[in-house]
Amino acid sequence: MKQSLKKTTNIFLQTIKFASDKPYIPFVSLKVTGFCRIELLEKINAENLLTKEEEQEFERFQQRVDSICYCATNIRKNFNRCRRKLDTTTCR
């Protein structure tokens, strides 16, 4: 599952890069279930207590989304730095 989330994150980053210099693509949408297990999201939505492992998983999800947003904001400045940030901080 972790490899799938990493692959999805990297593909999404490539999509951001592709759209970044195309004025006719003003935004890209993010489907959160591509970055986190739906079972975890359902558990959070139901306000159930999370296990320690689930808390860590949710934290990694939040880090992925934060990093993607950071990269989308700064894509024109330095794409490679954004990619390294994703590889080292969020794609575990």
C-alpha positions in Angstrom: 0.0 0.0 0.0 2.8 2.4 0.9 4.4 2.0 -2.6 1.0 2.7 -4.2 0.6 5.9 -2.2 4.1 7.0 -3.1 3.5 6.2 -6.8 0.2 8.2 -6.7 1.9 11.1 -5.0 4.7 11.2 -7.6 2.2 10.9 -10.5 0.2 13.8 -9.1 3.4 15.9 -8.8 4.1 15.2 -12.5 0.5 16.4 -13.3 1.2 19.6 -11.4 4.4 20.1 -13.3 2.6 19.5 -16.6 -0.2 22.0 -15.8 2.2 24.6 -14.4 3.0 26.3 -17.7 -0.4 25.9 -19.3 -2.7 28.8 -18.7 -5.7 26.8 -20.0 -5.2 24.4 -17.0 -5.7 26.8 -14.1 -6.0 24.1 -11.4 -5.8 20.4 -10.7 -8.1 18.5 -8.3 -6.9 16.1 -5.6 -8.9 13.0 -4.7 -7.8 12.3 -1.1 -8.4 8.5 -1.4 -5.4 8.4 -3.7 -3.2 9.5 -0.8 -4.8 7.7 2.2 -6.8 4.5 2.8 -10.5 5.0 2.6 -11.0 2.9 5.7 -8.9 5.3 7.7 -10.8 8.3 6.4 -14.1 6.6 7.3 -12.9 5.9 10.8 -11.8 9.6 11.2 -15.1 10.8 9.8 -17.0 8.6 12.3 -14.9 10.2 15.0 -13.6 6.8 16.2 -10.4 6.5 18.1 -7.3 5.7 16.1 -4.6 3.3 17.0 -1.1 4.6 17.3 -0.3 3.2 13.8 -3.4 4.8 12.3 -2.4 8.2 13.9 1.0 7.9 12.3 -0.6 6.9 8.9 -2.9 9.9 9.1 0.0 12.2 9.9 1.9 10.9 6.8 -1.2 11.6 4.7 -1.3 15.1 6.0 2.4 15.5 5.3 1.8 14.3 1.7 -1.0 16.7 1.1 1.0 19.6 2.7 4.0 18.8 0.5 1.9 18.6 -2.6 0.3 22.0 -1.9 3.8 23.4 -1.2 5.1 22.1 -4.5 2.1 23.3 -6.4 2.6 26.8 -4.9 6.3 26.8 -5.7 6.5 24.7 -8.9 7.9 27.5 -11.0 10.7 28.2 -8.5 12.3 24.8 -8.3 10.5 21.5 -9.3 13.4 19.3 -8.3 13.6 20.7 -4.8 9.9 20.0 -4.5 10.3 16.5 -5.7 13.1 15.8 -3.2 10.9 17.2 -0.4 8.2 14.8 -1.3 10.6 11.8 -1.6 12.2 12.5 1.8 9.4 13.7 4.0 6.2 12.1 2.8 6.6 9.0 0.7 7.4 6.4 3.4 
